[in-house]
């Protein structure tokens, strides 16, 4: 107890310059989210970024659509071990109404997450993979680099796949909007910190 | 342990909780620790996701302070490095709300596990990299093996061993095997002056 200096519990300030960002005025981004990289990070209206989510644009631009939810401890725009070059200028493109759950890793390099996708806890999306609309990725799944997943696919972590024929996309989008309404009240937003 | 630290790695409270300085607790006013609970570094608890809908209007006006708990944890729980506890949320009576996550006593949560259950009973062992889906109910004396995915809304009966993706009951806790769930000894092995496990 000789030292009286108390260590900060907040995440350390990044050493490099701030990542260029382009935020909508209606987003909710937690103070302890981590944004880094030198390409632009775009976040469109009403999306929510939970605390400790990591967005790294050093391998390409990151775009997050409208009403997306990015949960805590995700790593979006992680560097890929795959050496193949990607033809896209985008790093990661997440379309509207997508949910990225806890501990998900999305590698950078033309990766697309389709509209209304739900990426389950601890999944990994490889570089250049393209998920169609309203896909469901169950927890701990791995999508290989440059894989193309058709619309409405459900992918289980044991490798089996099926089509989602419930036709509840409108309901799901409505529920997402309700959830965002609540999260807005619960998560103190501080977009100015990143601008 | 030869690591020399000026200050302890853990903060020890009066009720015997040992909380690592590097643990990430968000919304601490909504987190209840029963005492003698260990929270290791980089464990994350989302207390900020508290209930927004009032449980019932007939309960009599203003709710008592501290009643809006998001995460309640019993005694002798052990939250390993990198695990994450978050309350489950769903649409309830037309509006979205998070509901409390309750952990009983002697609950072990392994490294990198994500728990979004509604209730976890007492003497439950959750292995490493386990995902417990939203609104799962885990009864007492359950062992969840490493890497399992407990699907949302699952109910796991007492004394079962579950594993797989999705998790299914693969066996029972053997007779007399319930003593392995005691975490009192494990509690003593961490903290600012840890003691070795008695062999």
Interface residues (C-beta under 8 A of the other chain):
Chain A: X1 X2 X3 X7 X9 X32 X51 X52 X72 X73 X102 X103 X120 X121 X122 X138 X139 X140 X156 X157 X158 X175 X178 X179 X181 X182 X185 X186 X187
Chain B: X6 X7 X21 X24 X26 X44 X46 X48 X49 X50 X52 X84 X86 X89 X91 X95 X96 X97 X98 X112 X114 X129 X131 X133 X147 X149 X165
